[in-house]
């Protein structure tokens, strides 16, 4: 998902807690809250990372985007009017719930990371899931797979605020009750709310400016766990980490290839070069070259990719297919988040 940096730790590192939050008890007029041993306090916020590839700009009679040559074209609003109407609707509702963070809207879908007060989380989720343009009334996918492109990809993490989050995640005293100062509302993970209309929800510049459209072609989804582990151990699969260099340094799957890219836009050129060099792209063998081909060291014939939130590897599989590099049945990607495996 899009890189949005909160003031504290990465929201994807915040541990989840039991759905039944512990009760709080005011012990005196100084508004202290006592937390019993082995318990964590009710989180102050929830951080929601989500994305979905779906056509947002032309539906239900909305006019198509204007051409720059059209007299009524507005360079300040260069995209479909439908996207700006949707932006205004989302912005108004999110502000009413004190939501902060960034949400991107584009003709290819929605992508963002937002922070919502804990007590407003269900209202926000209901709005997203039931909105005919976003969730379409369908069940959101958290860490399980789903049939493309009908599902919203989503991950939810609890967040206690900048200072208290560190206390919670470092562990409370197991032998004595921990005391937190209440009455002072901790700041949310992000300073403000931005809902933006963009050309893409994740930008991927390709050699020759070839189109990348996950709505028309994408690799096979593979859920975390047994199925993904089978791909990792299969010598016939070339496994690629789509993340940038600094992200890979934090940890990756054993045996995965690191592209060592500084920016996601560098990835397509690397992928074209590496796949052609390290994979067997022979669609068929003639009688003349079959013996020679068999004598060469065996190379992988399938490609599997993963990233952090799923959106980059999903778009990368679309590029691998639409560029003619590999057929759809030989391209896979990990559903949802690399940390969920």
C-alpha positions as CSV (number, residue, x, y, z in Angstrom):
1,X,0.0,0.0,0.0
2,X,0.9,3.6,-0.4
3,X,3.8,4.8,1.9
4,X,2.1,7.0,4.6
5,X,4.4,7.6,7.6
6,X,2.8,8.2,10.9
7,X,4.5,10.1,13.7
8,X,5.1,6.9,15.7
9,X,5.8,3.4,14.6
10,X,4.6,2.0,11.3
11,X,0.9,1.1,11.6
12,X,1.6,-2.3,10.1
13,X,3.8,-3.1,13.2
14,X,1.1,-2.4,15.7
15,X,0.0,-5.7,17.2
16,X,-3.6,-6.7,17.3
17,X,-5.4,-7.3,20.6
18,X,-8.3,-9.3,21.6
19,X,-11.6,-8.0,20.3
20,X,-12.9,-7.9,23.9
21,X,-11.2,-4.8,25.3
22,X,-10.5,-4.6,29.0
23,X,-12.6,-2.3,31.1
24,X,-11.2,0.9,32.6
25,X,-11.7,2.1,36.1
26,X,-11.2,5.6,37.4
27,X,-9.4,5.5,40.7
28,X,-9.5,9.1,41.8
29,X,-10.2,12.7,40.7
30,X,-6.8,12.9,38.9
31,X,-8.3,10.8,36.1
32,X,-5.9,8.0,36.2
33,X,-6.9,4.7,34.5
34,X,-5.8,1.5,36.1
35,X,-4.9,-1.4,33.8
36,X,-5.0,-4.8,35.4
37,X,-2.0,-7.2,35.0
38,X,-1.9,-9.2,31.7
39,X,-4.3,-6.7,30.1
40,X,-3.8,-3.9,27.5
41,X,-5.8,-0.7,27.5
42,X,-8.5,-0.1,25.0
43,X,-6.8,1.4,21.9
44,X,-7.3,5.0,21.3
45,X,-7.4,4.6,17.5
46,X,-7.5,2.0,14.8
47,X,-5.3,2.3,11.6
48,X,-6.9,1.0,8.5
49,X,-4.8,0.2,5.3
50,X,-6.8,-0.6,2.3
51,X,-6.9,-0.8,-1.5
52,X,-9.0,-2.1,-4.3
53,X,-8.6,-2.0,-8.0
54,X,-12.0,-1.2,-9.6
55,X,-13.2,1.3,-12.2
56,X,-14.2,4.4,-10.2
57,X,-14.4,7.0,-13.0
58,X,-17.2,5.9,-15.2
59,X,-20.2,4.2,-13.7
60,X,-23.9,4.7,-13.7
61,X,-24.0,7.3,-16.5
62,X,-21.1,9.5,-15.3
63,X,-19.5,11.3,-18.2
64,X,-16.0,10.1,-19.3
65,X,-12.9,12.2,-18.6
66,X,-12.4,15.2,-20.7
67,X,-9.6,15.5,-23.2
68,X,-7.1,18.4,-22.7
69,X,-8.2,19.6,-26.1
70,X,-11.8,20.0,-24.9
71,X,-12.7,23.7,-24.3
72,X,-14.3,22.8,-20.9
73,X,-11.2,20.9,-19.8
74,X,-9.9,22.2,-16.4
75,X,-6.3,21.4,-15.7
76,X,-7.0,21.7,-11.9
77,X,-9.6,19.0,-12.2
78,X,-8.2,16.9,-15.1
79,X,-9.9,13.6,-14.2
80,X,-13.4,12.4,-14.4
81,X,-16.0,14.5,-12.6
82,X,-17.2,11.3,-10.9
83,X,-14.0,11.1,-9.0
84,X,-14.3,14.6,-7.6
85,X,-17.9,14.0,-6.6
86,X,-16.8,10.8,-4.8
87,X,-13.9,12.7,-3.1
88,X,-16.2,15.4,-1.8
89,X,-18.6,12.7,-0.4
90,X,-15.8,10.8,1.3
91,X,-14.1,13.9,2.7
92,X,-17.2,15.1,4.3
93,X,-18.0,11.8,6.0
94,X,-14.4,11.1,7.1
95,X,-14.1,14.5,8.7
96,X,-17.3,13.9,10.6
97,X,-15.6,10.9,12.2
98,X,-12.3,12.7,12.9
99,X,-10.4,10.5,10.4
100,X,-6.8,11.4,9.5
101,X,-4.5,10.0,6.9
102,X,-4.4,9.8,3.1
103,X,-6.9,8.2,0.7
104,X,-6.2,8.2,-3.1
105,X,-8.9,7.9,-5.7
106,X,-8.2,7.2,-9.4
107,X,-9.8,5.6,-12.4
108,X,-8.2,2.3,-11.4
109,X,-9.4,2.2,-7.8
110,X,-8.8,3.3,-4.2
111,X,-5.8,3.1,-2.0
112,X,-4.9,4.6,1.4
113,X,-4.0,4.4,5.1
114,X,-6.2,6.2,7.6
115,X,-6.4,6.6,11.4
116,X,-9.8,6.6,13.0
117,X,-10.9,7.0,16.7
118,X,-11.6,3.6,18.1
119,X,-15.2,4.4,18.8
120,X,-15.8,5.5,15.2
121,X,-14.2,2.6,13.5
122,X,-17.3,0.5,12.9
123,X,-19.1,3.5,11.3
124,X,-16.1,4.0,9.0
125,X,-15.9,0.3,8.0
126,X,-19.7,0.2,7.4
127,X,-19.5,3.2,5.1
128,X,-16.6,1.8,3.1
129,X,-18.0,-1.8,2.8
130,X,-21.5,-0.7,1.9
131,X,-20.7,2.2,-0.4
132,X,-21.7,1.1,-4.0
133,X,-18.5,2.6,-5.5
134,X,-16.0,1.4,-2.9
135,X,-17.0,-1.9,-1.2
136,X,-20.1,-2.5,-3.2
137,X,-21.8,-4.2,-0.2
138,X,-19.3,-7.1,-0.4
139,X,-17.4,-8.5,2.5
140,X,-13.9,-6.9,2.8
141,X,-10.9,-9.2,2.6
142,X,-8.6,-8.9,5.6
143,X,-5.8,-11.6,5.3
144,X,-7.6,-14.2,3.3
145,X,-7.8,-14.5,-0.5
146,X,-10.6,-13.5,-2.8
147,X,-11.7,-13.6,-6.4
148,X,-10.3,-10.7,-8.3
149,X,-11.4,-8.0,-8.7
150,X,-14.5,-8.2,-6.4
151,X,-12.8,-7.8,-3.0
152,X,-11.6,-4.9,-1.0
153,X,-8.1,-5.6,0.5
154,X,-7.9,-4.4,4.1
155,X,-5.8,-4.6,7.2
156,X,-6.7,-3.1,10.6
157,X,-4.3,-2.4,13.4
158,X,-4.9,-1.0,16.9
159,X,-3.0,2.2,17.9
160,X,-2.8,3.8,21.3
161,X,-1.2,7.1,20.4
162,X,2.4,8.0,20.0
163,X,3.6,7.7,23.7
164,X,1.3,5.0,24.9
165,X,1.7,2.9,21.8
166,X,5.3,2.3,22.8
167,X,4.3,1.2,26.3
168,X,1.7,-1.2,25.0
169,X,3.9,-2.8,22.4
170,X,7.0,-3.1,24.7
171,X,4.8,-5.0,27.1
172,X,3.2,-4.1,30.4
173,X,4.5,-5.1,33.8
174,X,3.4,-8.6,34.2
175,X,3.6,-8.4,38.0
176,X,1.9,-5.1,38.8
177,X,-0.8,-3.0,37.4
178,X,0.3,-0.5,34.8
179,X,-1.1,3.1,35.2
180,X,-1.7,5.3,32.2
181,X,-2.5,9.0,32.4
182,X,-6.1,9.6,31.1
183,X,-7.9,12.7,30.2
184,X,-5.3,13.8,27.7
185,X,-6.3,12.8,24.2
186,X,-3.2,11.4,22.4
187,X,-2.7,12.6,18.9
188,X,-3.7,10.4,16.0
189,X,-1.1,8.7,13.8
190,X,-1.4,11.3,11.1
191,X,-1.7,15.1,11.3
192,X,-4.6,15.7,8.9
193,X,-6.9,14.1,6.4
194,X,-6.2,14.2,2.6
195,X,-8.5,12.7,0.0
196,X,-6.9,13.1,-3.4
197,X,-7.9,12.4,-7.0
198,X,-4.8,11.1,-8.9
199,X,-4.0,9.5,-12.2
200,X,-3.1,6.2,-10.4
201,X,-3.5,4.7,-6.9
202,X,0.0,3.4,-7.3
203,X,2.4,4.7,-10.0
204,X,4.4,2.3,-12.1
205,X,6.4,3.8,-15.0
206,X,7.1,1.1,-17.5
207,X,9.6,0.9,-20.4
208,X,7.9,2.3,-23.5
209,X,5.1,3.6,-21.4
210,X,3.2,0.3,-21.8
211,X,-0.2,0.3,-20.1
212,X,-0.5,-1.6,-16.8
213,X,-4.1,-2.4,-16.0
214,X,-4.9,-4.8,-13.1
215,X,-8.6,-4.5,-14.1
216,X,-7.9,-6.4,-17.3
217,X,-5.1,-8.8,-16.3
218,X,-3.5,-9.9,-13.1
219,X,-1.7,-13.0,-11.7
220,X,-3.1,-15.8,-9.7
221,X,-3.8,-14.9,-6.0
222,X,-2.1,-17.1,-3.5
223,X,-3.1,-17.0,0.2
224,X,-0.4,-16.9,3.0
225,X,0.3,-20.2,4.5
226,X,0.6,-23.6,2.9
227,X,0.0,-22.6,-0.7
228,X,2.5,-19.7,-0.6
229,X,5.1,-21.9,1.2
230,X,4.8,-24.4,-1.6
231,X,5.6,-21.8,-4.2
232,X,8.6,-20.6,-2.1
233,X,10.1,-24.2,-2.0
234,X,9.3,-25.0,-5.7
235,X,12.5,-24.8,-7.8
236,X,10.3,-24.1,-10.9
237,X,9.2,-20.8,-9.4
238,X,11.2,-17.6,-9.6
239,X,10.2,-15.7,-6.4
240,X,10.7,-11.9,-6.4
241,X,10.4,-9.3,-3.6
242,X,8.7,-6.2,-5.2
243,X,9.7,-3.9,-2.4
244,X,12.4,-1.3,-2.5
245,X,15.9,-1.9,-1.1
246,X,15.4,-0.3,2.3
247,X,12.2,-2.4,2.9
248,X,13.9,-5.7,1.9
249,X,16.6,-5.0,4.4
250,X,14.0,-5.2,7.2
251,X,13.3,-8.9,6.3
252,X,12.2,-11.0,3.4
253,X,11.3,-14.6,2.5
254,X,14.2,-17.0,2.3
255,X,15.2,-17.6,-1.3
256,X,13.4,-14.6,-2.7
257,X,15.3,-12.4,-5.1
258,X,15.9,-8.8,-4.1
259,X,15.7,-6.3,-7.0
260,X,17.7,-3.7,-5.0
261,X,15.6,-0.9,-6.4
262,X,15.4,2.5,-4.8
263,X,12.0,3.3,-6.3
264,X,9.1,1.2,-7.5
265,X,9.3,2.8,-10.9
266,X,12.7,1.1,-11.3
267,X,11.1,-2.3,-10.9
268,X,9.6,-3.0,-14.5
269,X,13.0,-2.6,-16.2
270,X,14.7,-4.8,-13.6
271,X,11.9,-7.4,-14.0
272,X,12.2,-7.6,-17.8
273,X,15.9,-8.0,-17.6
274,X,16.0,-10.6,-14.8
275,X,13.1,-12.7,-16.0
276,X,14.6,-13.0,-19.5
277,X,17.9,-14.0,-18.0
278,X,16.9,-16.3,-15.2
279,X,13.7,-17.9,-16.4
280,X,12.8,-20.4,-19.1
281,X,10.5,-18.5,-21.5
282,X,10.4,-21.2,-24.2
283,X,6.8,-21.7,-25.2
284,X,7.6,-24.7,-27.3
285,X,10.6,-26.7,-28.5
286,X,11.3,-27.8,-32.0
287,X,12.9,-31.1,-32.8
288,X,16.1,-29.3,-33.7
289,X,16.6,-27.4,-30.4
290,X,14.9,-29.8,-27.9
291,X,18.1,-31.7,-27.1
292,X,20.2,-28.5,-26.7
293,X,17.5,-27.1,-24.5
294,X,17.4,-30.2,-22.3
295,X,21.2,-30.0,-21.8
296,X,21.0,-26.5,-20.3
297,X,20.6,-26.0,-16.6
298,X,16.9,-26.0,-15.7
299,X,15.4,-22.6,-15.1
300,X,12.2,-21.6,-13.4
301,X,9.1,-21.3,-15.6
302,X,6.8,-19.6,-13.2
303,X,7.0,-16.2,-11.4
304,X,5.7,-15.4,-7.9
305,X,5.9,-11.9,-6.4
306,X,5.1,-10.3,-3.1
307,X,5.3,-6.9,-1.4
308,X,4.1,-5.2,1.8
309,X,0.4,-4.6,1.3
310,X,-0.4,-6.4,-2.0
311,X,-0.9,-3.4,-4.2
312,X,2.5,-3.2,-5.8
313,X,2.9,-6.9,-6.5
314,X,-0.7,-7.0,-7.9
315,X,0.2,-4.2,-10.4
316,X,3.6,-5.9,-11.1
317,X,1.8,-9.1,-12.1
318,X,-0.3,-7.1,-14.5
319,X,2.8,-5.6,-16.1
320,X,4.4,-9.1,-16.4
321,X,1.3,-10.4,-18.3
322,X,0.4,-7.3,-20.4
323,X,4.0,-6.8,-21.5
324,X,4.0,-10.3,-23.0
325,X,6.7,-11.5,-20.6
326,X,4.7,-14.4,-19.3
327,X,1.2,-15.9,-19.7
328,X,-1.3,-15.4,-16.8
329,X,-1.2,-19.0,-15.7
330,X,2.5,-18.7,-14.9
331,X,2.3,-15.6,-12.8
332,X,1.4,-15.5,-9.0
333,X,1.3,-13.1,-6.2
334,X,0.8,-13.2,-2.5
335,X,-2.6,-12.0,-1.3
336,X,-2.6,-9.2,1.3
337,X,0.4,-8.4,3.5
338,X,3.8,-10.0,3.6
339,X,3.8,-9.8,7.4
340,X,0.6,-11.9,7.5
341,X,2.4,-15.0,6.5
